[in-house]
Amino acid sequence: MDHAHADHAVRLPLRLAAEPYAKDLSDGAVALGLHCSGTQDVELAMLVDDHGIIAFCSSRLICRRELLSSIVGDSLDRNQIDSSSRWQSETLWLLVRSSTASNTLTWHHFEGQSDTAVPTKIAPRASSMTPAHDAFCARLITDSIRTYYAQQILEPSVRGFLSVLEKQFARGDLYLFELLQNAVDDGADTVRFAIQDNTLQVSHNGRRFTPLDVLGLSSVGLSTKSRQGKRTIGFMGVGFKAVYKRYARVCIRDGTYSFVYQEPNQNKSGYGWVMLPMWKQLEDGAGSGTMCHFSLEQPRGGMQSVLKDLSVLPVTAPPLLGRAALLKKEGSSTGGKWTLDWNSKLYVVERARIQLYTRDDRSEIVTVNITDGQGQERHYKWLFVSHKFMPSEAARSTYLHHTKRSHSGTEEVCGFVNLTTRSTKAGRVHSVLPTKISLPIPMHVQGSWLLSVDRQEVQDLSDNAWNLDILKSVPLVSANFFRWAANEKLEDYTALMPILPMPSPDNPDATEMLGQSISLRGLQRVLFSQRILPVAVPLGNDSMKAADNSTGTGYYEGQHSIWVPPSFLKWLSPELLRNWLGKRPLRTDLMGGAAYHPIFSSVHVLGQLCPL
């Protein structure tokens, strides 16, 4: 395949010349430079993807023995390196620079145990390669990343960016939520935060690290793709850096990888150290198991600052994170519970009573059982309703621009409330974790919002089509609360009614939300055409029994219903009202002060109002 820079006037370093060839193999593959052992007249690089090392690159044609000697080094016991043994006896792929002045590379391969590389007419595919990914490969990858960024952080532009990054995190505790979301993205169903020996130990049983993960953790302004699924280390590698606002040393290991980020003593060189992973030899016994470990050490402000960070876990975090983790296991035989150990306070999250209404709409109950360090238990029940929508072309373009990832298919937005406390406080915008943005209704809204670096603000809705599409779906999410209420035969609508958006004074078909005018027509159509509005009916087997033993509740479309004052339902029978007014009367007596909600004045919601 031809590449634009192949005949570039400037001879590129081998790593840069090989980068487009990596992309030919797969979107997620990248080229990393290699330090050569012994041989000085050859430049080496490697191609890696999320499965490991898939090929090598060389500035000239070399034999297998010279290649491996340069990579492994004579001082290492090759018998202890699984990948080296394989590389000596299996097919090995090699990209070779065509000439000393060229940026064009050609594919070669070592067949079987052959020591000589032969040209390959057809470029290979990643699926035909056998990746190598043991601890030795992990060290090669880690050392390569450190060597590369040790030079990059000397550039004034990079140092300037890092100085700005250092100021992005207004709160010192944001790292906790980055690590929590990281664990959820990785499919963990067990997450643990524990203070041990003046360090905060964080572990989870999600998937282990890949080369692209380590590159992402060490990078800023770089988006990596993974065939194993996206790991949320923060937008463009920035979010994880929140951990360094609190800690001067971070050790990471998973049984294959083991590396550390360490701030230098009396640091005067800025924030560059956060891009320099340093290999740390695995301790005895640390290479077994399936947990990812983060050891957060040398906290700024001492352990009291860490205890303060852990003192408050947002009440919405366990149900939302637990649900997100369990959704990843939906349909599998594993994972009915999500467990979070938050410094000896145990949260156990489960999903129940999942109800589908349409292809795009459903509800479910999420239970959260909390056991504190003294064995005291508390139980909470959350209602989640969700709606799927197809993002517009403008929204997908905005998403690609901001995340460097394309989007296909539908997107889910969900609303959720605490059924146990029935709070009437304003809801919050969430993107797995809460932001500081309040909503005009007592419903939390979860969506894949594009956020500011510190994850506390959504990007400007006036010129962000992706965020605006999410916001436009909120009225349809609120409609699903009425579907749920009808399915459950709810007896009290006082807590539910405030979730309905308030129509704008100058436009009854729209509502003001986060500074934007949002259409209510979708919500109006659902209320008008589907049997989800509570109406008064005579008591019977199919009706809900009322407190005064005279009126039951059925569920009708808005077009076949009529609004009446609550006092009518107190003194007049359902059949009298039906015969008198011609339609079933809305059960405004169940709605408290919200019985007079202006949404019911729209002809797009009810067939007609009571003329009295």
C-alpha positions in Angstrom: 0.0 0.0 0.0 1.3 3.5 -0.9 1.8 5.9 1.9 1.9 9.7 1.7 5.2 10.2 3.5 7.0 7.4 1.6 8.9 9.9 -0.6 9.0 12.7 2.0 12.1 14.9 1.5 13.0 14.4 5.2 14.2 11.0 6.3 11.9 10.0 9.2 12.9 8.0 12.2 12.1 4.3 11.7 9.2 4.5 14.2 7.4 7.3 12.3 8.1 5.6 8.9 6.6 2.4 10.2 3.4 4.0 11.8 1.2 3.9 8.6 2.2 0.2 8.1 0.9 -0.5 11.6 -2.4 1.2 10.7 -2.6 -1.1 7.7 -2.6 -4.1 10.0 -5.3 -2.7 12.3 -6.7 0.6 13.5 -5.3 -0.1 17.0 -1.8 -1.0 16.0 1.1 1.5 16.7 4.8 1.6 16.1 7.2 1.9 19.1 11.0 2.4 19.0 13.4 -0.3 20.4 16.7 0.2 22.1 19.3 -1.9 20.4 21.7 -4.0 22.5 25.2 -4.3 21.1 24.6 -3.4 17.4 25.0 0.3 16.8 24.5 0.5 13.1 20.8 -0.6 13.0 17.7 1.1 14.1 14.9 -1.1 15.4 11.2 -0.7 16.1 8.2 -2.9 16.8 4.6 -3.0 15.9 2.2 -3.7 18.7 -1.6 -3.9 19.1 -3.7 -4.7 22.1 -2.7 -8.3 22.0 1.1 -7.7 22.1 4.1 -7.5 19.8 3.1 -8.5 16.3 6.1 -7.6 14.1 9.5 -5.9 14.1 11.0 -3.2 12.0 14.6 -2.6 11.0 16.6 0.1 9.2 18.3 -2.6 7.1 17.9 -6.3 6.3 19.2 -8.4 9.2 19.2 -12.0 10.1 17.0 -13.5 12.8 20.0 -14.1 15.1 21.1 -10.5 14.9 17.6 -9.2 15.4 17.0 -11.3 18.6 20.4 -10.6 19.9 19.8 -6.8 19.6 16.4 -7.1 21.3 17.1 -9.7 24.0 20.7 -9.0 24.7 23.4 -11.6 25.5 23.2 -11.0 29.3 19.7 -12.3 29.7 18.8 -16.0 30.1 16.7 -16.5 27.0 15.4 -19.8 28.3 13.4 -17.7 30.8 11.7 -15.6 28.1 8.8 -17.4 26.4 8.5 -14.9 23.6 12.3 -15.2 22.7 11.9 -18.9 22.5 9.0 -18.6 20.1 10.7 -15.9 18.1 13.6 -18.4 17.5 11.4 -21.1 16.1 8.2 -19.6 14.7 7.3 -17.4 11.7 8.5 -13.8 12.5 7.5 -10.7 10.5 9.9 -7.9 9.7 9.5 -4.5 8.0 12.7 -3.3 6.4 13.6 0.2 5.2 14.1 0.1 1.5 17.2 2.3 1.5 19.0 4.6 4.0 17.3 7.7 2.5 13.8 6.3 2.0 10.7 6.2 4.2 9.4 3.2 2.3 9.4 -0.1 4.1 8.9 -3.6 2.7 7.6 -6.7 4.4 9.8 -9.7 5.0 9.4 -12.8 7.1 11.4 -15.5 8.8 9.8 -18.9 7.9 9.9 -21.5 10.6 13.4 -21.6 12.2 15.1 -20.0 9.2 17.7 -17.4 10.0 17.2 -15.5 6.7 14.3 -13.1 6.1 12.7 -13.3 2.7 10.5 -10.7 1.0 6.7 -11.0 1.2 4.8 -9.9 -1.9 1.5 -9.5 -0.2 1.3 -7.4 3.0 0.2 -9.6 6.0 -2.9 -9.1 8.1 -2.9 -8.8 11.9 -5.1 -11.9 12.1 -2.3 -14.0 10.4 0.3 -12.9 13.0 0.9 -14.5 16.4 1.2 -11.8 19.0 3.8 -12.1 21.9 2.8 -10.7 25.2 4.6 -12.1 28.2 6.4 -10.1 31.0 9.5 -9.7 28.8 7.4 -8.1 26.0 5.7 -6.0 28.6 9.0 -4.7 29.7 10.1 -4.0 26.1 6.9 -2.0 25.6 7.2 -0.1 28.9 10.9 0.8 28.3 10.1 1.9 24.8 7.3 4.2 25.9 9.6 5.7 28.6 12.5 6.3 26.2 10.2 8.0 23.7 8.5 10.3 26.2 11.8 11.1 28.0 12.7 13.0 24.8 9.2 14.4 24.1 8.8 16.1 27.5 11.9 18.2 26.8 10.0 20.0 24.0 8.8 23.4 25.1 5.3 22.8 23.6 4.9 19.6 25.5 6.1 21.1 28.7 3.7 24.0 28.2 0.8 21.6 27.7 1.7 19.7 30.8 1.8 22.9 32.9 -1.8 23.6 31.8 -2.8 20.0 32.5 -1.6 20.3 36.1 -4.2 23.0 36.7 -7.2 21.1 35.1 -8.3 19.2 38.2 -10.0 21.5 40.7 -10.7 18.7 43.2 -8.1 16.3 44.7 -10.5 13.4 44.9 -11.4 13.0 41.2 -8.9 10.2 40.8 -11.2 7.9 42.8 -13.9 8.1 40.2 -11.5 7.8 37.3 -10.3 4.5 38.8 -13.9 3.4 39.5 -15.0 4.0 35.9 -11.8 2.4 34.6 -12.7 -0.8 36.5 -16.3 -0.7 35.1 -15.0 -0.3 31.6 -12.8 -3.3 32.1 -15.7 -5.5 33.0 -14.8 -5.9 36.7 -17.5 -7.2 39.1 -15.3 -6.8 42.2 -13.5 -3.5 43.0 -11.6 -2.7 46.2 -10.3 0.5 47.8 -8.3 -0.1 51.0 -5.7 1.8 53.0 -2.7 -0.3 53.8 0.7 0.8 55.2 0.2 4.5 54.3 -0.9 3.8 50.8 -4.2 3.5 49.0 -4.5 0.1 47.4 -7.0 -0.1 44.5 -7.7 -3.5 42.8 -10.3 -5.0 40.5 -10.8 -8.2 38.6 -11.5 -6.7 35.2 -9.4 -7.4 32.1 -5.6 -7.0 32.3 -3.6 -4.3 30.7 -2.7 -4.2 27.0 0.2 -2.4 25.3 -2.3 0.3 24.1 -3.5 0.8 27.7 0.0 1.4 28.9 0.6 3.8 26.1 -2.7 5.6 26.9 -1.9 5.9 30.6 1.5 7.5 29.7 0.2 9.8 27.0 -1.8 13.1 26.7 -3.4 14.2 23.5 -3.3 10.6 22.1 -6.4 8.4 21.5 -5.8 4.7 21.2 -8.2 2.1 19.9 -8.6 -1.4 21.2 -10.2 -4.5 19.7 -10.9 -5.7 23.3 -13.0 -2.7 24.1 -12.4 0.9 25.2 -10.8 1.5 28.5 -11.8 4.9 29.9 -8.6 6.4 31.1 -10.1 9.8 30.5 -10.4 11.9 27.4 -7.3 11.5 25.3 -5.4 10.0 28.2 -6.0 13.1 30.4 -8.5 11.8 33.0 -6.1 9.3 34.7 -3.7 12.1 35.3 -6.0 13.3 38.1 -4.3 10.7 40.3 -1.1 12.7 40.3 -2.7 15.7 41.9 -2.9 13.6 45.1 0.0 11.1 44.8 3.7 11.5 43.9 4.2 7.7 43.3 1.8 5.3 41.5 2.7 1.6 41.0 0.6 -0.5 38.6 0.7 -4.2 38.0 -1.5 -7.0 36.7 0.7 -10.1 36.7 2.2 -9.3 33.3 2.9 -5.6 33.6 4.6 -4.0 36.6 5.7 -0.3 36.3 5.7 2.9 38.4 5.4 6.6 37.8 7.6 8.5 40.3 7.9 12.2 40.9 11.6 13.1 41.2 12.9 14.3 44.6 12.8 18.1 44.7 11.1 18.1 41.4 11.8 21.3 39.3 11.0 19.9 35.9 7.2 20.0 36.1 4.7 17.4 35.2 6.7 15.4 32.7 7.2 12.4 35.0 3.6 11.4 34.6 4.5 10.2 31.1 7.5 8.1 32.1 6.5 4.6 33.2 9.5 2.8 34.8 9.6 -1.0 34.9 9.4 -2.4 38.3 10.4 -6.0 38.8 7.5 -8.2 39.9 7.8 -9.3 43.5 7.6 -13.0 44.4 4.0 -14.1 44.1 2.9 -10.9 42.4 2.8 -12.5 39.0 -0.1 -14.8 39.8 -3.8 -14.0 40.1 -6.1 -12.1 37.8 -6.4 -8.7 39.5 -5.3 -5.3 38.3 -3.6 -3.4 41.1 -2.9 0.3 41.6 -0.7 1.2 44.6 -1.1 5.0 45.3 1.8 6.2 47.4 3.3 9.3 48.9 0.0 11.3 49.1 0.2 15.1 49.1 -1.3 16.2 52.4 -0.6 12.9 54.1 -3.0 10.0 54.8 -5.5 12.5 56.3 -6.1 13.9 52.8 -6.7 10.3 51.5 -9.2 9.6 54.3 -11.0 12.9 53.5 -11.1 11.8 49.8 -12.7 8.5 50.8 -15.1 10.0 53.3 -17.8 10.8 50.7 -18.9 8.5 47.9 -21.7 10.1 45.8 -25.0 8.2 46.6 -25.6 7.8 42.9 -22.2 6.2 42.1 -22.8 2.6 43.4 -26.1 2.0 41.5 -25.0 3.7 38.3 -21.5 2.0 38.3 -22.9 -1.3 39.3 -25.6 -1.2 36.6 -23.0 -0.3 34.0 -20.8 -3.2 35.0 -23.7 -5.7 35.1 -24.9 -4.5 31.7 -21.6 -5.6 30.2 -22.4 -9.1 31.5 -26.0 -9.1 30.4 -26.9 -12.4 28.8 -23.8 -14.2 30.2 -23.9 -16.9 32.8 -21.6 -14.9 35.1 -22.1 -11.8 37.1 -25.4 -11.3 38.9 -23.8 -8.9 41.4 -21.3 -6.0 41.4 -19.3 -5.6 44.6 -17.5 -2.5 45.8 -15.3 -2.5 48.9 -14.9 1.2 49.7 -12.4 1.2 52.6 -14.3 -1.5 54.5 -17.8 -0.3 53.6 -19.2 -3.0 51.3 -21.7 -2.1 48.5 -23.5 -5.0 46.7 -25.5 -4.0 43.6 -28.0 -6.2 41.7 -30.4 -5.7 38.8 -34.0 -6.9 38.9 -37.5 -6.6 37.3 -36.2 -5.6 33.9 -39.2 -4.6 31.7 -39.1 -3.9 28.0 -41.8 -1.5 26.6 -40.5 -1.0 23.1 -37.4 -1.9 21.2 -35.8 1.3 22.5 -37.4 1.7 26.0 -37.2 -0.2 29.2 -37.1 0.0 33.0 -35.4 -1.9 35.8 -34.9 -1.9 39.5 -31.3 -1.6 40.9 -30.8 -2.6 44.5 -27.9 -1.4 46.6 -27.2 -3.2 49.9 -24.6 -1.4 52.1 -22.8 -3.0 55.0 -20.5 -0.7 57.1 -17.5 -1.7 59.1 -19.6 -2.4 62.2 -21.9 -4.8 60.3 -24.8 -2.3 60.1 -26.9 -2.8 56.9 -28.9 -0.5 54.8 -30.9 -1.2 51.6 -31.8 1.1 48.8 -33.9 0.6 45.7 -33.4 2.7 42.5 -35.6 2.9 39.4 -33.8 3.2 36.1 -35.6 3.9 32.8 -33.8 4.2 29.5 -34.4 5.3 25.9 -32.2 4.5 22.9 -31.9 7.0 20.0 -30.0 7.2 16.8 -27.5 10.1 16.9 -27.7 12.6 14.1 -25.0 12.9 11.5 -23.9 16.2 13.1 -23.8 14.5 16.5 -21.6 11.6 15.2 -19.3 14.1 13.5 -18.9 16.0 16.8 -18.2 12.8 18.7 -15.5 11.8 16.2 -13.9 15.3 16.4 -13.7 15.2 20.2 -12.9 11.6 20.9 -11.1 10.6 17.7 -13.4 7.5 17.6 -16.2 6.9 15.2 -19.7 6.1 16.5 -22.2 3.7 15.0 -25.5 2.3 16.1 -27.8 3.7 18.8 -27.0 5.5 22.0 -28.7 5.0 25.4 -29.8 7.7 27.8 -31.3 6.8 31.1 -33.0 8.6 34.0 -32.9 7.2 37.5 -34.4 8.0 40.9 -34.1 6.7 44.5 -37.4 4.9 45.3 -36.4 4.5 48.9 -35.8 8.1 49.8 -38.1 9.6 47.1 -35.9 12.7 47.0 -37.4 15.9 45.4 -34.0 17.5 45.0 -32.9 18.6 41.5 -31.3 15.8 39.5 -27.7 15.8 38.2 -26.2 15.2 34.8 -24.1 12.0 35.0 -21.6 10.5 32.7 -21.2 7.3 34.7 -20.2 9.6 37.6 -21.9 12.8 38.7 -21.1 16.2 37.3 -21.9 19.4 39.1 -24.6 20.3 36.6 -28.2 20.4 38.0 -31.3 19.6 36.1 -34.7 21.4 36.5 -36.4 18.1 37.4 -35.8 15.6 40.3 -34.4 12.9 37.9 -30.7 12.1 37.4 -29.8 11.7 33.7 -27.0 9.3 32.6 -25.5 9.7 29.1 -22.2 9.5 27.2 -21.8 13.3 27.5 -18.7 15.0 26.1 -17.2 16.6 29.3 -14.6 19.0 30.3 -11.2 17.7 31.3 -12.1 17.6 35.0 -15.4 15.8 34.1 -17.5 18.3 36.0 -19.0 20.2 33.1 -20.5 19.2 29.8 -19.1 20.8 26.7 -21.1 23.8 25.5 -24.5 22.6 24.3 -24.9 25.6 21.9 -22.3 24.2 19.5 -22.0 20.5 20.5 -24.4 18.5 18.5 -23.6 15.3 20.4 -24.5 16.7 23.8 -27.6 18.4 22.4 -28.9 15.1 21.0 -28.6 13.5 24.4 -30.4 16.4 26.0 -33.2 16.2 23.4 -33.9 12.6 24.5 -34.6 13.5 28.2 -38.4 14.2 27.7 -38.7 10.7 26.1 -36.8 9.2 29.1 -39.4 10.8 31.4 -42.2 9.2 29.5 -40.8 5.8 30.5 -41.5 6.6 34.2 -45.2 6.6 33.2 -44.8 3.4 31.4 -43.3 1.9 34.5 -46.0 3.4 36.8 -48.7 1.9 34.6 -47.0 -1.5 34.6 -46.6 -1.4 38.4 -50.1 0.1 39.0 -48.6 2.9 41.0 -50.8 4.2 43.9 -49.2 7.5 44.4 -48.1 9.9 41.6 -47.0 12.8 43.8 -43.3 11.9 43.5 -43.5 11.0 39.8 -45.2 14.1 38.5 -42.4 16.6 39.0 -40.3 14.5 36.6 -42.4 15.8 33.8 -40.6 18.7 32.2 -42.3 22.1 32.6 -43.5 23.6 29.3 -42.0 27.0 28.4 -44.4 30.0 29.1 -44.1 31.1 25.4 -44.1 27.7 23.8 -46.2 24.9 25.4 -44.6 22.3 23.1 -41.0 22.9 24.4 -39.2 23.1 27.7 -36.1 25.1 28.8 -33.3 22.8 30.0 -29.7 23.7 30.5 -30.2 26.9 28.6 -31.6 25.1 25.5 -35.2 24.9 24.2 -36.0 21.2 24.0 -39.0 19.9 22.1 -41.7 18.1 24.1 -43.5 16.7 21.1 -42.1 13.2 21.5 -43.2 13.0 25.2 -46.6 14.5 24.2 -47.1 11.8 21.5 -46.4 9.0 24.0 -48.8 10.4 26.6 -51.5 11.0 23.9 -51.3 7.6 22.1 -50.3 5.0 24.7 -52.3 3.5 27.6 -50.1 4.9 30.4 -52.1 7.8 32.0 -53.9 6.9 35.2 -57.7 7.4 34.9 -60.6 6.8 37.2 -62.6 3.7 36.6 -65.2 1.8 38.7 -63.7 -0.7 41.1 -63.1 -4.1 39.5 -60.7 -6.9 39.1 -58.5 -4.9 36.7 -58.4 -1.7 38.6 -56.3 -0.4 41.5 -58.3 0.0 44.7 -58.4 3.5 46.1 -58.3 4.6 49.7 -62.0 5.6 49.8 -63.1 2.2 48.3 -65.1 3.9 45.6 -62.7 4.5 42.7 -60.2 2.3 41.0 -57.4 3.2 38.5 -57.1 2.1 34.9 -54.7 3.3 32.2 -55.8 5.1 29.1 -54.4 7.1 26.2 -54.4 10.8 26.6 -56.7 11.1 23.6 -59.4 9.2 25.5 -58.9 11.0 28.8 -60.0 14.3 30.2 -58.5 16.5 33.0 -60.8 17.2 36.0 -60.0 19.0 39.3 -59.1 16.6 42.1 -62.2 17.6 44.0 -64.4 16.1 41.3 -62.9 12.7 42.0 -63.6 13.1 45.7 -67.3 13.7 45.3 -68.3 12.1 42.0 -68.1 8.5 40.8 -66.0 7.5 37.8 -69.0 6.4 35.8 -70.9 9.6 36.5 -67.9 11.6 35.3 -67.4 9.3 32.3 -71.1 9.6 31.2 -71.2 13.3 31.9 -67.9 14.3 30.2 -67.6 11.6 27.6 -64.1 10.5 28.5 -62.3 8.8 31.4 -61.2 11.4 34.0 -57.5 11.7 34.8 -56.7 10.7 38.3 -55.6 14.1 39.4 -56.3 13.1 43.0 -53.2 10.9 43.0 -50.9 13.7 41.8 -50.8 16.1 44.7 -49.9 19.6 43.8 -48.7 18.5 40.4 -52.4 17.8 39.4 -52.3 21.3 37.8 -49.1 20.6 35.7 -49.4 22.8 32.6 -48.4 19.8 30.3 -52.0 18.6 30.7 -53.3 21.9 29.1 -51.8 20.8 25.7 -54.2 19.3 23.2 -51.3 17.1 22.2 -51.5 15.3 25.5 -55.2 15.1 26.4 -58.2 14.9 24.2 -59.8 17.8 26.0 -59.9 19.7 29.3 -62.9 19.8 31.5 -64.9 22.8 30.3 -66.0 23.8 33.8 
